[in-house]
Amino acid sequence: MNFRQEQPRSSHKGTERKEPLVIGLLGFLFFVGLWGHLFAITRPLMLLLTPYLLLICGGVVFILALQEEGAGILVWATPTFLVTVTLEALGVATGAIFGAYRYGPVLGKHFFNVPPIIGFNWVLVVLGFSRLVWSRFRIRYAPLGAFVTALLCVLFDFIMEPVAIGLNYWTWTGGSIPLKNYAAWFLISYIFALPTWYLKESFKAKTLQGYILIQAGFFILLRFGLAFAR
């Protein structure tokens, strides 16, 4: 399976020119959001805006990746979105996949008790870290690249969990995060990262890489910030 498809060089150069501007704007928005979350007076507004910010920022980043790498990204992203949302719905209903948990109202409307933005973020996180591993770590062997990507996705979730729980993105029954949550994150990330090594390889989706690193930095800083704010 190979989704490589040459894009016009002028189109690629146009995307390259946009990347620093978009990454800077994303960083600014998340920086403002970080400070907004740290103060009780502005936190409700930040929580209200959260699903819209994730949808708009993620949408822009995904469109740029699509322009850069071609239709193969969409071919990969569609089943990844559908399957991860289905797994999340089964997980919420049964507790058998990630553990017993439920989503709060912060991430927007629920379908089968799961906010669809969760599936979209799965797409961005897995693809973003796979592109990071490809371009920064220069791992060309697909099973190893997917393995490292899955480790980074688990680390991302580990960083995010306390913040997400504290802000009522979701809650765990009993209050503790089960180990099988991280095992499920690893397995799901590995399965969906593996095909990305057969997508177009000549471009690097720098905006997507930047977006994932901005998100990770946001959760790291917010984790410490909220601990001191209490």
Rosetta constraint file for C-alpha pairs under 8 A:
AtomPair CA 1 CA 198 HARMONIC 6.68 0.50
AtomPair CA 2 CA 198 HARMONIC 5.19 0.50
AtomPair CA 2 CA 199 HARMONIC 6.21 0.50
AtomPair CA 2 CA 200 HARMONIC 7.95 0.50
AtomPair CA 3 CA 71 HARMONIC 7.79 0.50
AtomPair CA 3 CA 72 HARMONIC 5.00 0.50
AtomPair CA 3 CA 198 HARMONIC 6.46 0.50
AtomPair CA 3 CA 199 HARMONIC 5.03 0.50
AtomPair CA 3 CA 200 HARMONIC 6.29 0.50
AtomPair CA 4 CA 69 HARMONIC 7.97 0.50
AtomPair CA 4 CA 70 HARMONIC 7.79 0.50
AtomPair CA 4 CA 72 HARMONIC 7.08 0.50
AtomPair CA 4 CA 198 HARMONIC 7.50 0.50
AtomPair CA 4 CA 199 HARMONIC 5.69 0.50
AtomPair CA 4 CA 200 HARMONIC 4.40 0.50
AtomPair CA 4 CA 201 HARMONIC 7.46 0.50
AtomPair CA 5 CA 69 HARMONIC 7.63 0.50
AtomPair CA 5 CA 70 HARMONIC 6.38 0.50
AtomPair CA 5 CA 71 HARMONIC 7.94 0.50
AtomPair CA 5 CA 72 HARMONIC 7.88 0.50
AtomPair CA 5 CA 200 HARMONIC 6.74 0.50
AtomPair CA 6 CA 70 HARMONIC 7.76 0.50
AtomPair CA 7 CA 11 HARMONIC 6.95 0.50
AtomPair CA 7 CA 12 HARMONIC 6.91 0.50
AtomPair CA 7 CA 68 HARMONIC 7.29 0.50
AtomPair CA 7 CA 69 HARMONIC 7.43 0.50
AtomPair CA 7 CA 70 HARMONIC 6.95 0.50
AtomPair CA 8 CA 12 HARMONIC 6.51 0.50
AtomPair CA 9 CA 13 HARMONIC 6.11 0.50
AtomPair CA 10 CA 14 HARMONIC 6.11 0.50
AtomPair CA 11 CA 15 HARMONIC 6.36 0.50
AtomPair CA 11 CA 67 HARMONIC 7.58 0.50
AtomPair CA 11 CA 68 HARMONIC 7.61 0.50
AtomPair CA 12 CA 16 HARMONIC 6.24 0.50
AtomPair CA 12 CA 67 HARMONIC 7.59 0.50
AtomPair CA 12 CA 68 HARMONIC 5.76 0.50
AtomPair CA 13 CA 17 HARMONIC 6.28 0.50
AtomPair CA 14 CA 18 HARMONIC 6.56 0.50
AtomPair CA 15 CA 19 HARMONIC 6.35 0.50
AtomPair CA 15 CA 64 HARMONIC 6.76 0.50
AtomPair CA 15 CA 67 HARMONIC 7.43 0.50
AtomPair CA 15 CA 68 HARMONIC 6.72 0.50
AtomPair CA 16 CA 20 HARMONIC 7.82 0.50
AtomPair CA 17 CA 21 HARMONIC 7.79 0.50
AtomPair CA 18 CA 22 HARMONIC 6.10 0.50
AtomPair CA 19 CA 23 HARMONIC 5.99 0.50
AtomPair CA 19 CA 206 HARMONIC 6.92 0.50
AtomPair CA 19 CA 207 HARMONIC 5.50 0.50
AtomPair CA 20 CA 24 HARMONIC 5.99 0.50
AtomPair CA 20 CA 207 HARMONIC 7.72 0.50
AtomPair CA 21 CA 25 HARMONIC 6.16 0.50
AtomPair CA 22 CA 26 HARMONIC 6.09 0.50
AtomPair CA 22 CA 207 HARMONIC 7.07 0.50
AtomPair CA 23 CA 27 HARMONIC 6.08 0.50
AtomPair CA 23 CA 207 HARMONIC 5.93 0.50
AtomPair CA 23 CA 210 HARMONIC 6.16 0.50
AtomPair CA 23 CA 211 HARMONIC 6.82 0.50
AtomPair CA 24 CA 28 HARMONIC 6.18 0.50
AtomPair CA 25 CA 29 HARMONIC 6.22 0.50
AtomPair CA 26 CA 30 HARMONIC 6.22 0.50
AtomPair CA 26 CA 57 HARMONIC 7.10 0.50
AtomPair CA 26 CA 211 HARMONIC 6.99 0.50
AtomPair CA 26 CA 214 HARMONIC 7.67 0.50
AtomPair CA 27 CA 31 HARMONIC 5.98 0.50
AtomPair CA 27 CA 211 HARMONIC 7.94 0.50
AtomPair CA 27 CA 214 HARMONIC 6.23 0.50
AtomPair CA 28 CA 32 HARMONIC 6.20 0.50
AtomPair CA 29 CA 33 HARMONIC 6.13 0.50
AtomPair CA 30 CA 34 HARMONIC 5.93 0.50
AtomPair CA 30 CA 214 HARMONIC 7.40 0.50
AtomPair CA 30 CA 215 HARMONIC 7.65 0.50
AtomPair CA 30 CA 218 HARMONIC 6.65 0.50
AtomPair CA 31 CA 35 HARMONIC 6.51 0.50
AtomPair CA 31 CA 218 HARMONIC 7.41 0.50
AtomPair CA 32 CA 36 HARMONIC 6.09 0.50
AtomPair CA 33 CA 37 HARMONIC 6.12 0.50
AtomPair CA 33 CA 46 HARMONIC 6.44 0.50
AtomPair CA 34 CA 38 HARMONIC 6.58 0.50
AtomPair CA 34 CA 218 HARMONIC 6.53 0.50
AtomPair CA 34 CA 221 HARMONIC 7.71 0.50
AtomPair CA 34 CA 222 HARMONIC 6.27 0.50
AtomPair CA 35 CA 39 HARMONIC 6.97 0.50
AtomPair CA 36 CA 42 HARMONIC 5.28 0.50
AtomPair CA 36 CA 43 HARMONIC 5.65 0.50
AtomPair CA 36 CA 46 HARMONIC 6.16 0.50
AtomPair CA 37 CA 42 HARMONIC 6.60 0.50
AtomPair CA 37 CA 43 HARMONIC 4.53 0.50
AtomPair CA 37 CA 46 HARMONIC 6.21 0.50
AtomPair CA 37 CA 47 HARMONIC 7.89 0.50
AtomPair CA 37 CA 222 HARMONIC 7.70 0.50
AtomPair CA 38 CA 42 HARMONIC 7.95 0.50
AtomPair CA 38 CA 43 HARMONIC 6.82 0.50
AtomPair CA 38 CA 222 HARMONIC 7.50 0.50
AtomPair CA 38 CA 225 HARMONIC 6.52 0.50
AtomPair CA 38 CA 226 HARMONIC 6.16 0.50
AtomPair CA 38 CA 229 HARMONIC 6.64 0.50
AtomPair CA 39 CA 43 HARMONIC 5.93 0.50
AtomPair CA 39 CA 229 HARMONIC 7.87 0.50
AtomPair CA 40 CA 44 HARMONIC 7.50 0.50
AtomPair CA 42 CA 46 HARMONIC 6.46 0.50
AtomPair CA 43 CA 47 HARMONIC 6.19 0.50
AtomPair CA 44 CA 48 HARMONIC 6.16 0.50
AtomPair CA 45 CA 49 HARMONIC 6.26 0.50
AtomPair CA 46 CA 50 HARMONIC 6.08 0.50
AtomPair CA 47 CA 106 HARMONIC 6.02 0.50
AtomPair CA 47 CA 167 HARMONIC 7.86 0.50
AtomPair CA 48 CA 106 HARMONIC 6.72 0.50
AtomPair CA 49 CA 53 HARMONIC 6.01 0.50
AtomPair CA 50 CA 54 HARMONIC 6.18 0.50
AtomPair CA 50 CA 106 HARMONIC 7.01 0.50
AtomPair CA 50 CA 107 HARMONIC 6.56 0.50
AtomPair CA 51 CA 55 HARMONIC 6.06 0.50
AtomPair CA 51 CA 106 HARMONIC 7.19 0.50
AtomPair CA 51 CA 107 HARMONIC 4.96 0.50
AtomPair CA 51 CA 108 HARMONIC 5.73 0.50
AtomPair CA 51 CA 117 HARMONIC 7.07 0.50
AtomPair CA 52 CA 56 HARMONIC 6.00 0.50
AtomPair CA 53 CA 57 HARMONIC 5.83 0.50
AtomPair CA 53 CA 58 HARMONIC 7.98 0.50
AtomPair CA 54 CA 58 HARMONIC 5.57 0.50
AtomPair CA 54 CA 117 HARMONIC 7.53 0.50
AtomPair CA 55 CA 59 HARMONIC 5.72 0.50
AtomPair CA 55 CA 117 HARMONIC 6.87 0.50
AtomPair CA 56 CA 60 HARMONIC 6.22 0.50
AtomPair CA 57 CA 61 HARMONIC 6.26 0.50
AtomPair CA 58 CA 62 HARMONIC 5.99 0.50
AtomPair CA 58 CA 120 HARMONIC 7.90 0.50
AtomPair CA 58 CA 121 HARMONIC 7.65 0.50
AtomPair CA 58 CA 124 HARMONIC 7.28 0.50
AtomPair CA 59 CA 63 HARMONIC 6.10 0.50
AtomPair CA 60 CA 64 HARMONIC 6.34 0.50
AtomPair CA 61 CA 65 HARMONIC 6.30 0.50
AtomPair CA 61 CA 207 HARMONIC 6.25 0.50
AtomPair CA 61 CA 208 HARMONIC 5.68 0.50
AtomPair CA 61 CA 211 HARMONIC 7.42 0.50
AtomPair CA 62 CA 66 HARMONIC 6.07 0.50
AtomPair CA 62 CA 124 HARMONIC 7.47 0.50
AtomPair CA 62 CA 208 HARMONIC 7.17 0.50
AtomPair CA 63 CA 67 HARMONIC 6.16 0.50
AtomPair CA 64 CA 68 HARMONIC 6.14 0.50
AtomPair CA 64 CA 205 HARMONIC 7.74 0.50
AtomPair CA 64 CA 207 HARMONIC 7.48 0.50
AtomPair CA 65 CA 69 HARMONIC 5.91 0.50
AtomPair CA 65 CA 70 HARMONIC 7.81 0.50
AtomPair CA 65 CA 73 HARMONIC 7.68 0.50
AtomPair CA 65 CA 205 HARMONIC 5.42 0.50
AtomPair CA 65 CA 207 HARMONIC 7.55 0.50
AtomPair CA 65 CA 208 HARMONIC 6.86 0.50
AtomPair CA 66 CA 70 HARMONIC 5.17 0.50
AtomPair CA 66 CA 71 HARMONIC 6.44 0.50
AtomPair CA 66 CA 73 HARMONIC 6.05 0.50
AtomPair CA 66 CA 74 HARMONIC 7.11 0.50
AtomPair CA 68 CA 203 HARMONIC 6.78 0.50
AtomPair CA 68 CA 205 HARMONIC 6.90 0.50
AtomPair CA 69 CA 73 HARMONIC 6.74 0.50
AtomPair CA 69 CA 199 HARMONIC 7.79 0.50
AtomPair CA 69 CA 200 HARMONIC 5.72 0.50
AtomPair CA 69 CA 203 HARMONIC 6.49 0.50
AtomPair CA 69 CA 205 HARMONIC 7.62 0.50
AtomPair CA 70 CA 74 HARMONIC 7.92 0.50
AtomPair CA 70 CA 200 HARMONIC 7.57 0.50
AtomPair CA 71 CA 75 HARMONIC 6.41 0.50
AtomPair CA 72 CA 76 HARMONIC 6.20 0.50
AtomPair CA 72 CA 199 HARMONIC 6.07 0.50
AtomPair CA 72 CA 200 HARMONIC 7.41 0.50
AtomPair CA 73 CA 77 HARMONIC 5.89 0.50
AtomPair CA 73 CA 199 HARMONIC 6.99 0.50
AtomPair CA 74 CA 78 HARMONIC 5.96 0.50
AtomPair CA 75 CA 79 HARMONIC 7.45 0.50
AtomPair CA 76 CA 80 HARMONIC 6.39 0.50
AtomPair CA 76 CA 195 HARMONIC 7.62 0.50
AtomPair CA 76 CA 196 HARMONIC 7.57 0.50
AtomPair CA 77 CA 81 HARMONIC 5.95 0.50
AtomPair CA 77 CA 123 HARMONIC 6.11 0.50
AtomPair CA 78 CA 82 HARMONIC 6.30 0.50
AtomPair CA 79 CA 83 HARMONIC 5.82 0.50
AtomPair CA 80 CA 84 HARMONIC 5.99 0.50
AtomPair CA 80 CA 119 HARMONIC 7.77 0.50
AtomPair CA 80 CA 122 HARMONIC 7.83 0.50
AtomPair CA 80 CA 123 HARMONIC 6.36 0.50
AtomPair CA 80 CA 192 HARMONIC 6.69 0.50
AtomPair CA 81 CA 85 HARMONIC 6.11 0.50
AtomPair CA 81 CA 119 HARMONIC 4.85 0.50
AtomPair CA 81 CA 120 HARMONIC 5.96 0.50
AtomPair CA 81 CA 122 HARMONIC 7.09 0.50
AtomPair CA 81 CA 123 HARMONIC 6.17 0.50
AtomPair CA 82 CA 86 HARMONIC 6.15 0.50
AtomPair CA 82 CA 119 HARMONIC 7.12 0.50
AtomPair CA 83 CA 87 HARMONIC 6.08 0.50
AtomPair CA 84 CA 88 HARMONIC 6.06 0.50
AtomPair CA 84 CA 119 HARMONIC 5.59 0.50
AtomPair CA 84 CA 122 HARMONIC 7.08 0.50
AtomPair CA 85 CA 89 HARMONIC 6.15 0.50
AtomPair CA 85 CA 114 HARMONIC 7.23 0.50
AtomPair CA 85 CA 116 HARMONIC 6.74 0.50
AtomPair CA 85 CA 118 HARMONIC 7.05 0.50
AtomPair CA 85 CA 119 HARMONIC 4.97 0.50
AtomPair CA 86 CA 90 HARMONIC 6.18 0.50
AtomPair CA 87 CA 91 HARMONIC 5.90 0.50
AtomPair CA 87 CA 97 HARMONIC 7.53 0.50
AtomPair CA 88 CA 92 HARMONIC 6.11 0.50
AtomPair CA 88 CA 114 HARMONIC 6.70 0.50
AtomPair CA 89 CA 93 HARMONIC 6.13 0.50
AtomPair CA 89 CA 112 HARMONIC 5.96 0.50
AtomPair CA 89 CA 113 HARMONIC 6.50 0.50
AtomPair CA 89 CA 114 HARMONIC 5.88 0.50
AtomPair CA 90 CA 94 HARMONIC 5.89 0.50
AtomPair CA 90 CA 95 HARMONIC 7.56 0.50
AtomPair CA 90 CA 96 HARMONIC 7.80 0.50
AtomPair CA 90 CA 97 HARMONIC 7.46 0.50
AtomPair CA 91 CA 95 HARMONIC 4.88 0.50
AtomPair CA 91 CA 96 HARMONIC 5.84 0.50
AtomPair CA 91 CA 97 HARMONIC 5.00 0.50
AtomPair CA 91 CA 98 HARMONIC 5.92 0.50
AtomPair CA 91 CA 99 HARMONIC 6.98 0.50
AtomPair CA 91 CA 100 HARMONIC 7.44 0.50
AtomPair CA 91 CA 101 HARMONIC 7.86 0.50
AtomPair CA 92 CA 100 HARMONIC 6.66 0.50
AtomPair CA 92 CA 101 HARMONIC 5.90 0.50
AtomPair CA 92 CA 102 HARMONIC 5.81 0.50
AtomPair CA 92 CA 113 HARMONIC 7.12 0.50
AtomPair CA 92 CA 114 HARMONIC 7.71 0.50
AtomPair CA 94 CA 100 HARMONIC 7.32 0.50
AtomPair CA 95 CA 99 HARMONIC 4.43 0.50
AtomPair CA 95 CA 100 HARMONIC 4.13 0.50
AtomPair CA 95 CA 101 HARMONIC 6.80 0.50
AtomPair CA 96 CA 100 HARMONIC 7.41 0.50
AtomPair CA 97 CA 180 HARMONIC 7.33 0.50
AtomPair CA 97 CA 181 HARMONIC 7.19 0.50
AtomPair CA 97 CA 184 HARMONIC 6.50 0.50
AtomPair CA 98 CA 178 HARMONIC 7.47 0.50
AtomPair CA 98 CA 180 HARMONIC 5.69 0.50
AtomPair CA 98 CA 181 HARMONIC 4.06 0.50
AtomPair CA 98 CA 182 HARMONIC 7.61 0.50
AtomPair CA 98 CA 184 HARMONIC 5.98 0.50
AtomPair CA 98 CA 185 HARMONIC 7.97 0.50
AtomPair CA 99 CA 172 HARMONIC 7.75 0.50
AtomPair CA 99 CA 177 HARMONIC 7.89 0.50
AtomPair CA 99 CA 178 HARMONIC 6.11 0.50
AtomPair CA 99 CA 180 HARMONIC 6.63 0.50
AtomPair CA 99 CA 181 HARMONIC 6.11 0.50
AtomPair CA 100 CA 172 HARMONIC 5.97 0.50
AtomPair CA 100 CA 173 HARMONIC 5.44 0.50
AtomPair CA 101 CA 170 HARMONIC 6.94 0.50
AtomPair CA 101 CA 171 HARMONIC 5.55 0.50
AtomPair CA 101 CA 172 HARMONIC 4.27 0.50
AtomPair CA 101 CA 173 HARMONIC 5.55 0.50
AtomPair CA 102 CA 113 HARMONIC 7.59 0.50
AtomPair CA 102 CA 170 HARMONIC 5.54 0.50
AtomPair CA 102 CA 171 HARMONIC 5.64 0.50
AtomPair CA 102 CA 172 HARMONIC 6.73 0.50
AtomPair CA 103 CA 113 HARMONIC 6.99 0.50
AtomPair CA 103 CA 114 HARMONIC 6.59 0.50
AtomPair CA 103 CA 115 HARMONIC 7.68 0.50
AtomPair CA 103 CA 168 HARMONIC 7.65 0.50
AtomPair CA 103 CA 169 HARMONIC 5.98 0.50
AtomPair CA 103 CA 170 HARMONIC 4.06 0.50
AtomPair CA 103 CA 171 HARMONIC 6.48 0.50
AtomPair CA 104 CA 168 HARMONIC 5.45 0.50
AtomPair CA 104 CA 169 HARMONIC 5.15 0.50
AtomPair CA 104 CA 170 HARMONIC 5.00 0.50
AtomPair CA 104 CA 171 HARMONIC 7.24 0.50
AtomPair CA 105 CA 109 HARMONIC 7.33 0.50
AtomPair CA 105 CA 168 HARMONIC 7.47 0.50
AtomPair CA 105 CA 169 HARMONIC 6.95 0.50
AtomPair CA 106 CA 167 HARMONIC 7.88 0.50
AtomPair CA 106 CA 168 HARMONIC 6.61 0.50
AtomPair CA 106 CA 169 HARMONIC 5.45 0.50
AtomPair CA 107 CA 115 HARMONIC 6.09 0.50
AtomPair CA 107 CA 117 HARMONIC 7.04 0.50
AtomPair CA 107 CA 169 HARMONIC 6.24 0.50
AtomPair CA 108 CA 115 HARMONIC 5.93 0.50
AtomPair CA 108 CA 117 HARMONIC 7.80 0.50
AtomPair CA 109 CA 114 HARMONIC 7.92 0.50
AtomPair CA 109 CA 115 HARMONIC 5.59 0.50
AtomPair CA 109 CA 116 HARMONIC 7.66 0.50
AtomPair CA 110 CA 114 HARMONIC 4.77 0.50
AtomPair CA 110 CA 115 HARMONIC 4.35 0.50
AtomPair CA 110 CA 116 HARMONIC 6.91 0.50
AtomPair CA 111 CA 115 HARMONIC 6.20 0.50
AtomPair CA 111 CA 116 HARMONIC 7.00 0.50
AtomPair CA 114 CA 118 HARMONIC 7.46 0.50
AtomPair CA 115 CA 119 HARMONIC 7.91 0.50
AtomPair CA 116 CA 120 HARMONIC 6.77 0.50
AtomPair CA 117 CA 121 HARMONIC 6.13 0.50
AtomPair CA 118 CA 122 HARMONIC 6.25 0.50
AtomPair CA 119 CA 123 HARMONIC 6.49 0.50
AtomPair CA 120 CA 124 HARMONIC 6.45 0.50
AtomPair CA 121 CA 125 HARMONIC 5.90 0.50
AtomPair CA 122 CA 126 HARMONIC 6.05 0.50
AtomPair CA 123 CA 127 HARMONIC 6.01 0.50
AtomPair CA 124 CA 128 HARMONIC 5.58 0.50
AtomPair CA 124 CA 208 HARMONIC 7.37 0.50
AtomPair CA 124 CA 212 HARMONIC 7.49 0.50
AtomPair CA 125 CA 129 HARMONIC 6.07 0.50
AtomPair CA 125 CA 153 HARMONIC 6.90 0.50
AtomPair CA 125 CA 212 HARMONIC 6.32 0.50
AtomPair CA 126 CA 130 HARMONIC 6.05 0.50
AtomPair CA 126 CA 149 HARMONIC 7.16 0.50
AtomPair CA 126 CA 150 HARMONIC 7.70 0.50
AtomPair CA 126 CA 153 HARMONIC 6.78 0.50
AtomPair CA 126 CA 189 HARMONIC 6.10 0.50
AtomPair CA 126 CA 192 HARMONIC 7.16 0.50
AtomPair CA 126 CA 193 HARMONIC 5.97 0.50
AtomPair CA 127 CA 131 HARMONIC 6.12 0.50
AtomPair CA 127 CA 193 HARMONIC 6.77 0.50
AtomPair CA 127 CA 196 HARMONIC 7.11 0.50
AtomPair CA 127 CA 208 HARMONIC 7.95 0.50
AtomPair CA 128 CA 132 HARMONIC 6.22 0.50
AtomPair CA 128 CA 205 HARMONIC 7.79 0.50
AtomPair CA 128 CA 208 HARMONIC 5.36 0.50
AtomPair CA 128 CA 209 HARMONIC 4.93 0.50
AtomPair CA 128 CA 211 HARMONIC 7.80 0.50
AtomPair CA 128 CA 212 HARMONIC 5.96 0.50
AtomPair CA 129 CA 133 HARMONIC 6.10 0.50
AtomPair CA 129 CA 149 HARMONIC 5.59 0.50
AtomPair CA 129 CA 152 HARMONIC 6.85 0.50
AtomPair CA 129 CA 153 HARMONIC 7.12 0.50
AtomPair CA 129 CA 209 HARMONIC 6.75 0.50
AtomPair CA 129 CA 212 HARMONIC 7.25 0.50
AtomPair CA 130 CA 134 HARMONIC 6.12 0.50
AtomPair CA 130 CA 145 HARMONIC 7.15 0.50
AtomPair CA 130 CA 146 HARMONIC 6.90 0.50
AtomPair CA 130 CA 149 HARMONIC 5.32 0.50
AtomPair CA 130 CA 193 HARMONIC 6.22 0.50
AtomPair CA 130 CA 196 HARMONIC 7.06 0.50
AtomPair CA 130 CA 197 HARMONIC 7.94 0.50
AtomPair CA 131 CA 135 HARMONIC 6.03 0.50
AtomPair CA 131 CA 204 HARMONIC 6.11 0.50
AtomPair CA 131 CA 205 HARMONIC 6.72 0.50
AtomPair CA 131 CA 209 HARMONIC 6.66 0.50
AtomPair CA 132 CA 136 HARMONIC 5.51 0.50
AtomPair CA 132 CA 137 HARMONIC 7.17 0.50
AtomPair CA 132 CA 204 HARMONIC 7.89 0.50
AtomPair CA 132 CA 209 HARMONIC 5.84 0.50
AtomPair CA 133 CA 137 HARMONIC 4.89 0.50
AtomPair CA 133 CA 138 HARMONIC 6.37 0.50
AtomPair CA 133 CA 139 HARMONIC 6.38 0.50
AtomPair CA 133 CA 145 HARMONIC 6.46 0.50
AtomPair CA 133 CA 148 HARMONIC 7.17 0.50
AtomPair CA 133 CA 149 HARMONIC 6.46 0.50
AtomPair CA 134 CA 138 HARMONIC 4.84 0.50
AtomPair CA 134 CA 139 HARMONIC 5.38 0.50
AtomPair CA 134 CA 140 HARMONIC 6.65 0.50
AtomPair CA 134 CA 145 HARMONIC 7.10 0.50
AtomPair CA 134 CA 204 HARMONIC 7.85 0.50
AtomPair CA 135 CA 139 HARMONIC 7.83 0.50
AtomPair CA 135 CA 204 HARMONIC 6.22 0.50
AtomPair CA 139 CA 144 HARMONIC 7.22 0.50
AtomPair CA 139 CA 145 HARMONIC 5.54 0.50
AtomPair CA 140 CA 145 HARMONIC 6.73 0.50
AtomPair CA 140 CA 197 HARMONIC 7.72 0.50
AtomPair CA 141 CA 145 HARMONIC 6.01 0.50
AtomPair CA 142 CA 146 HARMONIC 5.98 0.50
AtomPair CA 142 CA 194 HARMONIC 6.07 0.50
AtomPair CA 142 CA 197 HARMONIC 5.68 0.50
AtomPair CA 143 CA 147 HARMONIC 6.12 0.50
AtomPair CA 143 CA 194 HARMONIC 6.46 0.50
AtomPair CA 144 CA 148 HARMONIC 6.28 0.50
AtomPair CA 145 CA 149 HARMONIC 6.10 0.50
AtomPair CA 145 CA 194 HARMONIC 7.54 0.50
AtomPair CA 145 CA 197 HARMONIC 7.88 0.50
AtomPair CA 146 CA 150 HARMONIC 6.04 0.50
AtomPair CA 146 CA 189 HARMONIC 7.78 0.50
AtomPair CA 146 CA 190 HARMONIC 5.23 0.50
AtomPair CA 146 CA 191 HARMONIC 7.73 0.50
AtomPair CA 146 CA 193 HARMONIC 5.13 0.50
AtomPair CA 146 CA 194 HARMONIC 5.00 0.50
AtomPair CA 147 CA 151 HARMONIC 6.38 0.50
AtomPair CA 147 CA 190 HARMONIC 5.92 0.50
AtomPair CA 148 CA 152 HARMONIC 6.34 0.50
AtomPair CA 149 CA 153 HARMONIC 6.21 0.50
AtomPair CA 149 CA 189 HARMONIC 7.28 0.50
AtomPair CA 149 CA 190 HARMONIC 7.00 0.50
AtomPair CA 149 CA 193 HARMONIC 6.83 0.50
AtomPair CA 150 CA 154 HARMONIC 6.21 0.50
AtomPair CA 150 CA 185 HARMONIC 7.49 0.50
AtomPair CA 150 CA 186 HARMONIC 5.03 0.50
AtomPair CA 150 CA 187 HARMONIC 7.33 0.50
AtomPair CA 150 CA 188 HARMONIC 7.99 0.50
AtomPair CA 150 CA 189 HARMONIC 4.91 0.50
AtomPair CA 150 CA 190 HARMONIC 5.00 0.50
AtomPair CA 150 CA 193 HARMONIC 7.36 0.50
AtomPair CA 151 CA 155 HARMONIC 6.21 0.50
AtomPair CA 151 CA 186 HARMONIC 6.46 0.50
AtomPair CA 152 CA 156 HARMONIC 6.08 0.50
AtomPair CA 153 CA 157 HARMONIC 6.28 0.50
AtomPair CA 153 CA 185 HARMONIC 7.15 0.50
AtomPair CA 153 CA 186 HARMONIC 7.08 0.50
AtomPair CA 153 CA 189 HARMONIC 6.72 0.50
AtomPair CA 154 CA 158 HARMONIC 6.12 0.50
AtomPair CA 154 CA 182 HARMONIC 6.02 0.50
AtomPair CA 154 CA 185 HARMONIC 5.88 0.50
AtomPair CA 154 CA 186 HARMONIC 5.89 0.50
AtomPair CA 155 CA 159 HARMONIC 6.23 0.50
AtomPair CA 156 CA 160 HARMONIC 6.14 0.50
AtomPair CA 156 CA 216 HARMONIC 6.37 0.50
AtomPair CA 157 CA 161 HARMONIC 5.82 0.50
AtomPair CA 157 CA 182 HARMONIC 7.74 0.50
AtomPair CA 157 CA 185 HARMONIC 7.92 0.50
AtomPair CA 158 CA 162 HARMONIC 7.86 0.50
AtomPair CA 158 CA 182 HARMONIC 7.83 0.50
AtomPair CA 159 CA 163 HARMONIC 7.85 0.50
AtomPair CA 159 CA 216 HARMONIC 7.48 0.50
AtomPair CA 159 CA 219 HARMONIC 6.52 0.50
AtomPair CA 159 CA 220 HARMONIC 6.28 0.50
AtomPair CA 159 CA 223 HARMONIC 7.83 0.50
AtomPair CA 160 CA 164 HARMONIC 6.00 0.50
AtomPair CA 160 CA 216 HARMONIC 7.66 0.50
AtomPair CA 160 CA 219 HARMONIC 5.62 0.50
AtomPair CA 160 CA 220 HARMONIC 7.51 0.50
AtomPair CA 160 CA 223 HARMONIC 7.92 0.50
AtomPair CA 161 CA 165 HARMONIC 6.05 0.50
AtomPair CA 162 CA 166 HARMONIC 6.03 0.50
AtomPair CA 162 CA 223 HARMONIC 7.03 0.50
AtomPair CA 163 CA 167 HARMONIC 6.12 0.50
AtomPair CA 163 CA 219 HARMONIC 6.75 0.50
AtomPair CA 163 CA 222 HARMONIC 7.07 0.50
AtomPair CA 163 CA 223 HARMONIC 5.62 0.50
AtomPair CA 164 CA 168 HARMONIC 6.06 0.50
AtomPair CA 164 CA 169 HARMONIC 4.97 0.50
AtomPair CA 164 CA 170 HARMONIC 6.43 0.50
AtomPair CA 165 CA 169 HARMONIC 5.92 0.50
AtomPair CA 165 CA 170 HARMONIC 5.52 0.50
AtomPair CA 165 CA 171 HARMONIC 5.53 0.50
AtomPair CA 165 CA 172 HARMONIC 7.93 0.50
AtomPair CA 171 CA 175 HARMONIC 7.14 0.50
AtomPair CA 172 CA 176 HARMONIC 6.24 0.50
AtomPair CA 172 CA 177 HARMONIC 6.44 0.50
AtomPair CA 177 CA 181 HARMONIC 7.10 0.50
AtomPair CA 178 CA 182 HARMONIC 7.68 0.50
AtomPair CA 179 CA 183 HARMONIC 6.50 0.50
AtomPair CA 180 CA 184 HARMONIC 5.88 0.50
AtomPair CA 181 CA 185 HARMONIC 6.19 0.50
AtomPair CA 182 CA 186 HARMONIC 6.14 0.50
AtomPair CA 183 CA 187 HARMONIC 6.27 0.50
AtomPair CA 184 CA 188 HARMONIC 5.97 0.50
AtomPair CA 185 CA 189 HARMONIC 5.86 0.50
AtomPair CA 186 CA 190 HARMONIC 5.99 0.50
AtomPair CA 187 CA 191 HARMONIC 6.20 0.50
AtomPair CA 188 CA 192 HARMONIC 6.30 0.50
AtomPair CA 189 CA 193 HARMONIC 5.75 0.50
AtomPair CA 190 CA 194 HARMONIC 6.10 0.50
AtomPair CA 191 CA 195 HARMONIC 7.75 0.50
AtomPair CA 192 CA 196 HARMONIC 7.40 0.50
AtomPair CA 193 CA 197 HARMONIC 7.48 0.50
AtomPair CA 195 CA 199 HARMONIC 7.07 0.50
AtomPair CA 197 CA 201 HARMONIC 7.29 0.50
AtomPair CA 205 CA 209 HARMONIC 6.39 0.50
AtomPair CA 206 CA 210 HARMONIC 6.06 0.50
AtomPair CA 207 CA 211 HARMONIC 6.06 0.50
AtomPair CA 208 CA 212 HARMONIC 6.30 0.50
AtomPair CA 209 CA 213 HARMONIC 6.31 0.50
AtomPair CA 210 CA 214 HARMONIC 6.01 0.50
AtomPair CA 211 CA 215 HARMONIC 6.18 0.50
AtomPair CA 212 CA 216 HARMONIC 6.19 0.50
AtomPair CA 213 CA 217 HARMONIC 6.06 0.50
AtomPair CA 214 CA 218 HARMONIC 5.99 0.50
AtomPair CA 215 CA 219 HARMONIC 6.35 0.50
AtomPair CA 216 CA 220 HARMONIC 6.22 0.50
AtomPair CA 217 CA 221 HARMONIC 6.08 0.50
AtomPair CA 218 CA 222 HARMONIC 5.91 0.50
AtomPair CA 219 CA 223 HARMONIC 5.79 0.50
AtomPair CA 220 CA 224 HARMONIC 6.60 0.50
AtomPair CA 221 CA 225 HARMONIC 5.90 0.50
AtomPair CA 222 CA 226 HARMONIC 5.79 0.50
AtomPair CA 223 CA 227 HARMONIC 6.36 0.50
AtomPair CA 224 CA 228 HARMONIC 6.44 0.50
AtomPair CA 225 CA 229 HARMONIC 6.04 0.50
AtomPair CA 226 CA 230 HARMONIC 6.24 0.50
